[in-house]
Structures are given as C-alpha cells and as structure tokens.
Amino acid sequence: MSSTIPMRAIALARRAAPLIALLAPLWLAAPSPAVAQLGAPPTPPPRDPRAGAPQDFTGYWVALVTEDWRFRMLTPDKGDFSGVPLNAAGRQVAGEWDPARDEAEGNQCRSYGAAGIMRVPERLHITWADDKTLRVETDAGEQVRLLHFDGTPQPAATPSWQGYSVASWEGLSPRAFLGTVTGGLRGAQAVPDGYLKVVTTQLRPGYLRKNGIPYGPQTSVLEYFDSFKEPNGDRWLVVTTIVTDPEYLNQPFITSSHFKHLSGPSGWHPTPCEAQ
C-alpha cells in the first residue's frame, strides 16, 4: 500500500517531463504585444467545496482501535496520564478528577469534545449539511460537528463541546500542479486535492481522555482527514489530530485515529455521554 502512491506520482512526473521541457521557454519568455492587448483569459469561478471535493468522506464509519487500547476501550485509572504531555497544572487538575461531580454538574460530555472525540470507540455518520458544510455525527455521546468551508472563523460565541471548525481542502495532485504551472498561458486554476484540513477553536474546557486529563478554553485543534482504499475494496479514513493547549500541555498532543467504511447504518447506536 505504502509504495503504490509514490510510484504513481513518479510515473506521472516522468510523463509530464517532456511537456514541461517543451513549454518552459514559453513560460520564461515575455508575452507578445498581441497577447498583452488581449489580456489574460478570465479565471474560472471557484467550485463549491462539495462539488470540488477531491475525496468522499460521506457515509458510515466505525473506529478501529489499533493503538492506545487501554486508554480508549477502558476508563484509565485516576492520575494515569501516560503519553500525554501534561504540565504541572494539567497533572494537578487530572489528579482531581471526580466523575460523580461531573455528572452532578451536567458535565458528563467532557471527554466527548472536539479535542478528544475521535479517540472514542464509536461510529461516525458523515454527510453534507449544505454545499459548504460537512456534518460529522458520532453515535457515542450523540455529538454533532459542523465543518465550515466558508474560510472565516465565527465571531466570538459561547464556547461549546465541538467549538467552531473551519475546513479547507488542501494539497495538489500532479495534474493540478501542471494546471498551476501553465496558468500563465491559459488562465488555468489549481484544483485542490488530497486531504481535508480542519481547525477548531471556541471550545468548552473538556478532557482528552475519560479519566479527567484536561484541556482548557484556549485550546485549538488541528485535524487532517485522509482516506484510501485497499485492493480488496475496503475504504479507510485516517484522522490525525493535533491538540495545542497553552494552559495544560507542554507541547502539542498528537494522535492518529482510524475508521473503516461501512456499507450502511448497521450497528449505529446513539448513546448519551457517560462520565465514566
């Protein structure tokens, strides 16, 4: 699997080399007076995020817990923060974890916020809410995330478990790269390809793990969604999550969560948040 993509990229680059060599003198030359008088061709209108999506993440997915099993499938012991770069303040808060108090205060969803939700054993249901908003539902905790492609953060609002997420398609395929290079000649526009980038802020303080490992209100979450298909047809979704919190973390906390595509909603079982 890992060697397939590089070999394709190399093959595309080799096929493109003669074209680049042929057109290079034209790119470097100054435009003729006739071309200058005609002006540059009009830029095509950008495609909306849904129509221009390079990957299809929609459908049902189930989490495959292939790492950190004892932290994800079981509630870790109080004070066990192995693998999380907590500072002194974070260790103190983690040591004060009290699930009964969280339930009494209505905070049983603290471990289901955007900074930790992808590590929960769960199923996802991903759909397009509209042409510029991707909707991610989880059956664990009955959470809903909205990934906004409008490119601008929401004005300050009341923090929430899922915060406010700004999404964008990132990366360029070899074909899109050629379109960028030749854009000076024919006004071509680069086509986004590769993966989804999501930045989430305005979070309500929560837990990175169910045993009270905290993140604070200044936390930001950077995520990369990518998908690939196995030769047997199985589809996989990989979500890399980078949590940055100046209050409780010494450095960013990075995880990679894996999901397998399902043919339908079988097994989809929404359950409320649980404090332990």
N, C-alpha and C positions, 0 to 999 in steps of 0.2 A: 504493500500500500504506500509506504513512505517514498519509494523510488519512482512511482508512476508519475506523479505531478512534475518533479524536476525533469524527467526525460521528455515529457510533452512540451515543457517550456523550452528545453534545449532544441527540440525539433522545430518548434515554431520560430525560434530565433534564427536557426540556420536557413529556413525557408525565406525568412524576411530579409536576410543579409543582402542578397543581390538587389532587392528593391531599394533598400536604404542606400547602397552604394551608388545605384543609378540616380537617385533623386537628390543625393547630398549636394552636388554642385548647384542644383536649382534652389535649394534651401538657403545656401550661402550667398547666392547672387542677389544683387539689388533688384527690386521689381522694375519692370519696364514702365515708361511713361503711360502706355496704353492701359496697363493693369492698374497703375496708380489712379488714372482718371476714372476707371470703372469702380474702384473701391473694393473693399473686402466683401466676400459673399455674406449674406445675412446669417447670423448664428441661429441654429435651430432652437426652438423653445425647449426648455428642460422637461424631461418626462417626470411625471409624479412618482413619488417613492414606491408606490405599489406597482405601477406599470413597469417601472425601470428596475425592479428588484432583481439582482443577479442570482439570488438564491431564494428558494421557497421554504420558509420555516413553518408554514401553517400545518395544522393537524394535531394529533395527539402524540405525546412522547412520554416515556417512562424513564425515571432516573436509574442508572446502573451504578450501584455503589461499589466501585472498584478500588477505592482508597479511603483512608480515614474511617474505616468501618465502625470502629468502637466509639468514634465521636459523633457519627451520623445516625447509626441504627439504634444506639443506646444513649441514654442521657448520661454524660460523663459525671464523675464524682465532683462534688463541690471543691473548688480550688485546683482542679486539673485543667491547666491551660496549655498543655504541651502543643508545640508547633505554632502558637500564636505569639507574635512579638509584642506582648503587653509591656507597658512601662509600669513604674511603681504605683501610679494612680489606678491603672487598669487592674493590676493584681489585687489592690485593696477592694475595689468595687466587686470583682469576681468573687472574692472571699466572703462577701456579704450577701451572696445570692440567697433569696428566700422565695421559692415558687409559690408558697401559700400566700405570701404577701402580694406577689404579682397578681394572683387570681382575685384576691380581695379588692385590689385597686383597679381591676379591669385591664391589666397589662399582660394577659396570657399570650398575646401575639408578639411579644418582644423578640422571639427568635425566628419570626416569620417576616421580618422587614427585608427591604431590598438588599441589604448588605449580607444577609445570610440565607435568604430564601432558596437559592439554587443548590444549597448543600442539604436541604431537607429531602428525605426519601419521599418521592411524590410523583404525580403525573402532571404534565403540562398540557394545556389546550391553547394553541396559538392561532389567532385569526386576525384579519384586518378589520378594525373598527370603522375605518374610512380610508380614503386613499393616502392619508398622511399619518395614520396612527395604527401601530401594531399593538394588539391586545394579547397579553400573556396571563392566562388564568392557572392557578395551582389548585389541585384538589386538597392538598394538605394546608390547612389554615384558611381555605377559601379566599385566597388573596387574588387581587387583580392588578396587574401592572399595565400602564399605558405608555408606549414608547413613541414619543412625538418627533416627527421628521420636519417640523417647521423651522428648526435651526436656531431658535431663540429660547432661552430659559424663561420660565414663567415668572412674572413679578412675585415678590415675596408673598408667601401664603402660609397658612397654618401647616406646620410640618406633619407628615403622615408616615405610616409604616413603609409605604412604597415610594414616597417622595415624588419628585418630578424628574422624568427621564427625557433627555434629548438624544435622538438617534440619528445615525447617518450611515450610508453605505460607503465603505472605504476600500481602497486598493484598486489597481488597474491590471487587467489581463493583458497579455502580449498584443492582442488585437486592438484593445483600447489604447495601448501605448502608441501603436502605429498611427491611430487616428489623431492623437495629440501631436505627434511629430509632424504629420502632414497637414495640420490645421492651418498653417500659414498659407498653403496653396489653395485649399478648398473649403476653409472655414469649418472643418470637422470638429466635433466636440467629443471630449473624452467621456467614455461610458463607465460609470462606477461598477466595480466588480469585486468579488472576493468574500467580503465578510461584513458583518454589522457591528458598528461601534455604538455603545450606549453610555452616556454619562448621567448619573443620578445624584441629585442634591435635595435639600429641603427635607431631610429625613428626621423622623421622630427617633429619639435615642432607643436603641434596642440591643440585641445580643447576637454575637457572631456564632455562638453555639448555645444550645439549650440550657447549659449549666451556668448561665449568667455572665459569660465573657462579654464585656460591654463595648459598644461604640456610641459616640456622643453626637450632639446636634450639628457639629461642623464636619461630619463625615461626608466624604464623596466616594462614589462607587463608579469605577470604570470597568466596562464589560466588553468582551469581544465574542460575538456569536459566529460560529462557523459550522458548516455541515459537509459531509462527504458520504459517498455510497460505496459499499463493499461490492466485490464482484458477484456475490450471491444475491444482490439487490437490497440488502439491509441498509437503512439510512441512519446516520448518527448525527447528533447535534452536540457540539462541544462549546461550553460557555466558560471562558476564562474571566475570573472576577478579581479585580484589584481594589482593595478597600484601603482608603487613606483616612486616618483619624489623628489629628494633632493632639487630641486630649488623652487618648488611652493607648495609642500604638507608637512604638519606637520607629517603625518602618512600615511600609505597605504590607498588607496581608493578602497573599496571592493564592488562589485555588483554581482548579480546573474540574468542572463537573460535566458528566457525560450522560446523554439521553438517547434512547433508541426509539425510532419512529414506530408507531402502532398503526394498524390498519383501520382502527375505529375507536369508539369510546369504551370498549370493553375494559373493565377494571377501574374506570373513572368513578371515584367515590369521594365526593367532597365531605370533609370533616372539619369541624371548628378548630381553632387554635387550642393548644394544650400547653400548660406551663411546665409540665414535666413528663 
